[in-house]
Amino acid sequence: MSTMGDGTRAVRAGLPEPEQFEPTLPGPVFAAHFHLSGDPVGPYTYGRETNPTWSHLERAIGELEAPGEDVGTTVFASGMAAITAVLLSQVRSGDAVVLPDDGYQALPLVREQLAAYGVEVRTAPTGGDAQLALLTGAKLLWIESPSNPGLDVCDIRRLVEAAHTAGALVAVDNTLATPIGQRPLELGADFSVASDTKGMTGHGDILLGHVTCRDPRLTADVRRWRKVVGAIPGPMEAWLAHRSLSTLQLRIDRQCTTALALAEVLAERTEVTGLRYPGLTTDPSYAVATRQMRRFGSVVSFELADRDTAERFLTALRLVDDATSFGGVRSTAERRGRWGGDAVAEGFIRFSVGAEDPEDLLADVEQALDAAVR
Ligand SMILES: *Cc1c(COP(=O)(O)O)cnc(C)c1O
């Protein structure tokens, strides 16, 4: 499968060998425990440790994260469960970690928790390589690229090299790109982490997360942590996620193409400022993004004059739901400042491009901008 295209890989990812009279993708297995006589050895013993539906999904995600390689993937109940599994299974009191100061809005909560456990937390913005100055003595460098919601990009390969030289592990939050947009393990990272609630599953109806590692010892740490805290996905969610992966390339390709078209339309509008999309040739991240990304994602961010203009724009949209999250087949947008957690202007919009016909979506955005500024 490693020589196949992304679409072929996506539709077949994680499928078991064909078995007469069995479905292509076995249905969800609902079990708290499994028949088990004698010594309690796996693969399937108790439902907090392992489940065959997770196994299929984990194999599928591994094939997308590192085609043709033997990697270990662990699925979790949410992206935050995956993120904290990496951090809390690796760091001890007295260790230092480097986190982004412009990353996902729950990271400051993680930061507080780490500090309460006696971990030294150093922070740096995603863009501009400021992380390089903070690596001495660090146990782990956490990268989120592209960052949410600012869409800054950092040079992952370069930071990984510096971190490894300094003896630090590197984890990349790859939520925005998904594995068909960017493969952190190929760029040298030790952990590829994502909220699969977003583009990876793409329908806005389940929460899920995963961690993929090449080093079996790191996988064992992460799996042990899942067992300790019990942050496990339900079998139904895991099965729905696997089913959704078959359309990953179709969805993301469509969404990325329309996202670029939207960014190009917005670039022409004088009422739009602070436009960011890593795939736009004029974007400050374009050069680095093209070196490490294979697709640039479905999210476009920009600013309108103020809070009221942004709210009028969101209200005037007909095909775009005012909702948080991103990466789904139905376009969503929100005024990110309403949450209060991100350092963004009051008129800042995070726009997630869905799978609608591009001309319908672009026309809707143009009419909503006209309505907002009138
Ligand atoms: C949404 C998100 C998370 C958290 O994921 P949940 O599935 O909501 O727990 C983490 N990182 C990024 C970049 C996200 O966008």
The ligand as an SDF file (V2000), in Angstrom:
LIG
                    3D

 15 15  0  0  0  0  0  0  0  0999 V2000
  -10.0930   20.6300   18.6150 C   0  0  0  0  0  0  0  0  0  0  0  0
   -8.6200   20.5840   18.8510 C   0  0  0  0  0  0  0  0  0  0  0  0
   -8.0950   19.8810   19.9420 C   0  0  0  0  0  0  0  0  0  0  0  0
   -8.9690   19.2050   20.9630 C   0  0  0  0  0  0  0  0  0  0  0  0
   -9.6660   18.1400   20.4380 O   0  0  0  0  0  0  0  0  0  0  0  0
  -11.0000   17.5280   21.1050 P   0  0  0  0  0  0  0  0  0  0  0  0
  -11.3100   16.3910   20.2080 O   0  0  0  0  0  0  0  0  0  0  0  0
  -12.0180   18.6330   21.1000 O   0  0  0  0  0  0  0  0  0  0  0  0
  -10.6390   17.1140   22.4890 O   0  0  0  0  0  0  0  0  0  0  0  0
   -6.7230   19.8460   20.0620 C   0  0  0  0  0  0  0  0  0  0  0  0
   -5.8970   20.4680   19.1900 N   0  0  0  0  0  0  0  0  0  0  0  0
   -6.3720   21.1710   18.1510 C   0  0  0  0  0  0  0  0  0  0  0  0
   -5.4210   21.8440   17.2230 C   0  0  0  0  0  0  0  0  0  0  0  0
   -7.7480   21.2560   17.9490 C   0  0  0  0  0  0  0  0  0  0  0  0
   -8.2180   21.9740   16.9270 O   0  0  0  0  0  0  0  0  0  0  0  0
  1  2  1  0
  2  3  1  0
  2 14  2  0
  3  4  1  0
  3 10  2  0
  4  5  1  0
  5  6  1  0
  6  7  2  0
  6  8  1  0
  6  9  1  0
 10 11  1  0
 11 12  2  0
 12 13  1  0
 12 14  1  0
 14 15  1  0
M  END
$$$$
